[in-house]
Amino acid sequence: MLRVRPVHYTSRPEQWGALLTALGMVQTVDDGDWQEFDAGSGRLALHRVPAGAGSPLDGKTHFGVEVGDLAEFARRTNAAGAEDGTSPAELVRADHGDACRITGEDGFVFLADKAAHGAQCADADPALAVVEVWFSPDAAAAARTLRNIGARLRPAPDADETADFTAKNGGVLMVRPAAGAARSGLGFEYSGDLSALQDRLAAAGHRVSMTEEAFGRSLHVANPDAADLPENPNGAMLWISAKPAAG
């Protein structure tokens, strides 16, 4: 199995929980400083950090996935990478337990964790998907790594360096070219009525606007971290893009 599950660090988990609920996500884990929310496709974990402590993690999102069997995932990833001359997967003992560390050719590192619960919550909005983005100075190499972990390439409407993938068990992974050190980003995708979602978010008290972009419409909703972290890595607004039409 492979599921998108980024980890977002924040000193504002209550505000994040309210936003995720308004988006149609359902909380499936509440373990003190660790919470998990299911979308119709993909999962997002919130990790609380102390408020007012100036934590360097506050407002950051770590790229991550969930798998069924760590050893088998590592074996398959390295077998696929062998064709490219790479062995990106390594079984490690992380702070939270056993994991598989993936290292991209650009130096980007992320973890695959064993899924604590496999089924996606049936009550979550089926139109919403969690999206994590890999910004890389070597987009082609990043895309190769995602193929090696078992992500499925999704046809894109253009032929530039961007690449979109889906995970078998839910969620979207994107590669976007960017200068400087590789980094991660967070967003969402919606296959339903964006105007109805905009109304739902506004009714719940969230600041939200609609924009027309090159390949469709997207919503921009105020990032809960932005009030106290004006320079937070995900920016002042989070995006929810319309799911692109199948090619």
Secondary structure as UniProt FT lines:
FT   STRAND          2..4
FT   STRAND          7..10
FT   HELIX           13..23
FT   STRAND          26..31
FT   TURN            32..33
FT   STRAND          34..38
FT   STRAND          43..48
FT   TURN            51..52
FT   TURN            56..59
FT   STRAND          61..62
FT   STRAND          64..67
FT   HELIX           70..82
FT   TURN            83..85
FT   STRAND          89..94
FT   TURN            95..96
FT   STRAND          97..103
FT   TURN            105..106
FT   STRAND          109..114
FT   TURN            122..123
FT   TURN            126..127
FT   STRAND          128..136
FT   HELIX           139..148
FT   TURN            149..150
FT   STRAND          152..154
FT   STRAND          163..166
FT   TURN            168..169
FT   STRAND          172..177
FT   STRAND          183..190
FT   HELIX           194..203
FT   TURN            204..205
FT   STRAND          208..213
FT   TURN            214..215
FT   STRAND          216..222
FT   TURN            224..228
FT   TURN            230..231
FT   TURN            233..234
FT   STRAND          237..242
//
